[in-house]
């Protein structure tokens, strides 16, 4: 497989959770460490996107160029810092994503030429568990300069490899793995996979 890099987006505000999600306990370790270990299982080069003063103890940190602009700014910062063609992006609050799925996602991205390889389920796009080619940084940069922060709206402007829910099922992946942890209730009801 060609050059790949992986990035864990850890810079969210965590307003609904009431505390920084990155440091929530998940199976005896911080959620951030869980996400880092997961992406490190499929990619040797892993960085964190967030505030260096908070996260530098966990590994290399990339800070947003566009502050307080949401996940698109994080993706933009990751891609601007990357020397790899394929860049795996994973949000810190997706603890149910499987290593096997990340391998599948990278394989699909490597076999095709689109700028973004992204799952789409009945709940919509899953842009925070996707692979972006480095050139998507230009698309993100233009959007952010125009005050557009929504990732999904950019998907109509670029070539995509969409992994639909029926394809997930065919490969025995559950769309439930994209459940994220936004609130204390989400955390309370979350049950790690057996």
Order of alpha helices (4+ residues) and beta strands (2+ residues): beta-beta-beta-alpha-beta-alpha-beta-alpha-beta-alpha-beta-beta-alpha-beta-alpha-alpha
